[in-house]
Amino acid sequence: MSAEMENTHEEEEERQPLQLTTVMKRPSLENDLTSRQEDNSPTEDLSLRTSFVLGSGRRQDRHVDIVDNEIILASNTSMFRNITFTLNHWAHLIAALNDIDTVVKRLNATDENEGRRLLACRRHLGDGYYIRVLFSLRCVDFRKYFVPYGYKSSQIRPPSSNGITLHFDEWKNLLEVIILSINERFPQFANAKQCTYDNNHSTQLNWFRCTSCFPFGYD
């Protein structure tokens, strides 16, 4: 390639703008809120995904995505750290918020060793997913439990790697900002009901048959 052609090529590159992908943020929310459209099909049908970023400063690894009738709590650094809330899971979470937050606040106000002895909190969100407070790590944990093959349904084993944890500041952000914003913007989550309110839970036998309440069966 001649020197004249190289100079012409360099001039054309300088005139062409860089192609950047930007995310617009709305300053009206206390939390970082982004709305972006994603291409989900070859025919270029676009669906709206709304995202909230948890935490502040340098540690902003956790985010909440709302896609259709699901809420996904996930990590930016690990694709394996996540939990998906269906409408039923979300309704169970909302019902457990006060209990979980009471334990978190008491743990922050007491000695760690004392809190480990006196405080315990774990709530089932449906389908084997639990929310619990971890005293040693001082965080709120969302995790799926399991029952090994051959064990009784009541012999629930320690949680699997399927889940995600939130530090107390991220939990506070989720509780005080994000959940309120989600319930204001998305009526399907604000009006979500636990499966226990369905007619098929009208009798104890039907309740035992619920695969969400008893994902491992009932002894």
C-alpha positions in Angstrom: 0.0 0.0 0.0 1.4 3.4 -1.0 1.9 6.2 1.5 -0.8 8.2 -0.2 -3.4 5.4 0.2 -2.4 5.0 3.9 -2.9 8.7 4.6 -6.3 8.6 2.9 -7.3 5.6 5.0 -6.2 7.3 8.2 -8.1 10.4 7.3 -11.3 8.4 6.7 -11.0 6.7 10.1 -10.6 10.0 11.9 -13.8 11.3 10.3 -15.8 8.2 11.3 -17.3 8.5 14.9 -16.7 5.8 17.5 -19.7 3.4 18.0 -20.6 3.5 21.7 -23.3 1.7 23.6 -24.8 3.9 26.2 -27.2 3.3 29.1 -29.5 6.2 30.0 -30.1 6.8 33.7 -33.1 8.6 35.1 -32.1 10.9 38.0 -35.6 11.0 39.4 -35.1 7.7 41.2 -32.9 7.4 44.3 -31.5 4.2 42.9 -29.7 3.8 39.6 -32.6 2.9 37.2 -32.1 1.9 33.6 -34.5 0.9 31.0 -33.2 -0.8 27.9 -34.6 -2.7 25.0 -33.3 -6.0 24.0 -33.6 -7.8 20.7 -35.3 -11.1 21.5 -36.1 -12.5 18.0 -34.8 -12.4 14.4 -37.8 -10.3 13.5 -36.5 -7.5 15.7 -39.4 -7.6 18.2 -38.2 -5.6 21.2 -39.2 -6.2 24.8 -38.6 -3.7 27.6 -36.3 -4.7 30.5 -36.0 -2.5 33.5 -33.0 -2.8 35.7 -32.1 -1.5 39.2 -28.5 -1.4 40.5 -28.0 -2.3 44.1 -25.5 -0.6 46.4 -23.4 2.5 45.9 -19.8 3.5 45.2 -17.4 0.9 43.8 -19.4 -2.1 45.0 -22.2 -2.2 42.6 -22.2 -5.9 41.6 -25.8 -6.8 42.3 -28.7 -5.8 40.1 -32.4 -6.4 39.8 -34.0 -7.0 36.3 -37.7 -7.1 35.6 -38.7 -9.1 32.6 -42.4 -9.7 31.9 -43.7 -11.5 35.1 -40.3 -12.3 36.6 -37.8 -10.4 38.8 -34.2 -11.6 38.5 -31.7 -10.7 41.2 -28.2 -11.4 39.8 -24.5 -10.6 39.9 -22.5 -8.7 37.3 -19.4 -10.7 38.0 -20.8 -14.3 38.1 -23.6 -15.7 35.9 -24.2 -18.4 38.4 -25.2 -16.1 41.2 -28.8 -15.3 40.7 -32.4 -16.1 41.8 -35.6 -15.6 39.8 -38.7 -14.5 41.5 -42.0 -15.5 40.0 -45.2 -13.7 41.1 -45.6 -16.3 43.8 -42.0 -16.0 45.0 -42.3 -12.2 45.1 -45.5 -12.4 47.2 -43.8 -14.7 49.7 -40.9 -12.3 49.9 -43.1 -9.3 50.5 -44.8 -11.2 53.3 -41.5 -12.0 54.9 -39.9 -8.6 54.7 -40.7 -7.4 58.2 -39.4 -10.5 59.9 -36.2 -10.5 57.9 -35.6 -6.8 58.4 -36.2 -7.0 62.1 -33.5 -9.6 62.4 -31.1 -7.6 60.3 -31.7 -4.5 62.4 -31.3 -6.4 65.7 -28.1 -8.0 64.4 -26.7 -4.6 63.5 -27.5 -3.4 67.0 -26.1 -6.3 69.0 -22.9 -8.2 69.4 -22.3 -10.7 66.6 -21.9 -13.7 69.0 -25.0 -12.7 70.9 -26.9 -12.4 67.7 -25.8 -15.8 66.5 -27.2 -17.4 69.7 -30.5 -15.5 69.9 -31.5 -14.7 66.4 -32.6 -17.1 63.7 -34.7 -16.3 60.6 -35.4 -18.4 57.5 -38.5 -18.1 55.3 -39.6 -20.3 52.4 -40.4 -18.4 49.2 -41.7 -21.4 47.3 -40.2 -24.2 45.2 -37.4 -24.8 47.6 -36.1 -21.3 47.6 -35.4 -19.7 51.0 -34.4 -16.3 52.3 -32.3 -16.3 55.5 -30.0 -14.1 57.5 -26.4 -15.3 57.8 -24.9 -14.0 61.0 -21.2 -14.9 60.3 -21.2 -13.2 56.9 -23.6 -10.5 58.0 -25.7 -10.7 54.9 -29.2 -11.8 53.6 -29.0 -14.9 51.5 -31.4 -16.2 48.8 -30.7 -19.9 48.2 -32.3 -23.1 46.9 -32.4 -26.1 49.2 -32.5 -29.7 48.0 -33.2 -33.2 49.2 -30.8 -35.9 48.0 -32.1 -39.0 46.3 -33.3 -41.6 48.8 -33.8 -39.1 51.6 -37.2 -38.2 53.1 -38.8 -35.0 52.0 -38.3 -33.5 55.4 -34.6 -34.1 55.3 -33.8 -30.8 53.5 -30.1 -30.5 53.0 -27.9 -27.4 53.2 -28.5 -25.0 50.4 -26.9 -25.5 47.0 -24.8 -23.0 45.1 -27.9 -21.8 43.3 -28.6 -18.4 44.8 -27.2 -15.0 45.8 -26.3 -13.0 48.9 -26.8 -9.3 49.7 -24.8 -7.3 52.1 -26.9 -5.4 54.7 -26.5 -2.1 52.8 -27.7 -3.8 49.6 -30.6 -5.3 51.5 -31.6 -1.9 52.8 -31.4 -0.5 49.3 -33.6 -3.3 48.0 -36.1 -2.8 50.9 -36.4 1.0 51.0 -36.0 1.9 47.4 -36.2 -0.8 44.8 -39.2 -2.8 46.1 -41.2 0.4 46.4 -40.3 1.4 42.9 -41.2 -2.0 41.5 -44.6 -2.0 43.2 -45.3 1.5 41.9 -44.4 0.7 38.3 -45.5 -2.9 38.0 -49.0 -3.6 39.2 -48.6 -7.4 38.6 -46.1 -7.5 41.4 -47.9 -5.0 43.7 -51.0 -7.2 43.4 -49.2 -10.6 43.5 -50.7 -13.2 45.9 -49.1 -16.2 47.6 -50.2 -19.6 46.3 -51.6 -20.2 49.8 -54.5 -17.9 48.9 -55.6 -20.0 46.0 -58.8 -22.1 46.2 -56.7 -25.3 45.8 -55.3 -24.6 49.3 -58.8 -24.7 50.9 -58.1 -28.0 52.6 -55.0 -29.3 54.3 -54.8 -32.2 51.9 -54.8 -29.9 48.9 -52.2 -27.7 50.6 -49.9 -30.7 51.0 -50.3 -31.4 47.3 -49.0 -27.9 46.4 -45.7 -28.4 44.6 -44.6 -24.9 45.4 -45.2 -25.1 49.2 -43.9 -28.7 49.3 -41.5 -29.0 46.4 -40.0 -32.2 47.8 -43.3 -33.8 48.7 -44.7 -34.4 52.2 -44.0 -37.2 54.6 
